Amino acid sequence: MSARVWAPAIVGIAVVVVVATANGGTGPAQIRITDVQTSYVRVPAANGGPSGSMEIVKQRLYNAARSQSSIGSASLVCTFLDARARNCNGTYVLPKGTLVVAGAISSRLLYEVAIVGGTGLFDNARGTLTVTSTSLRPRRRELLVFRLSG
């Protein structure tokens, strides 16, 4: 066969491969785990007001159905837009990869943010994370439900 016949065929195969992997390596799935807050720091804004203040949260992750030991960790950094509204970015480190989330929230008692990526098993993951606080004292505890769409 001539090179002219092979070139379109190769381009066609490359396009199919790119389209097939662009949706992410993670299929539809749900992950239900819990967390315990291990540290919380609020950094005041330079102007003294709430806008621009930041909160930095660190957490240990657990799957009580499998073990009492921690299965991973999480870090969440939020920048306050006013007294309540904040824009947050977080990374959840799990045994087979990480999940990255981002979104705007007004309360940490109940919120939903987008899953915008990941690594390892969760490479290029998309979906939502719903967080529900289950206890505030002695340490904040939350139920985390990751709904992966692909």
Disulfide bonds with the S-S distance in Angstrom:
Cys78-Cys88 2.02
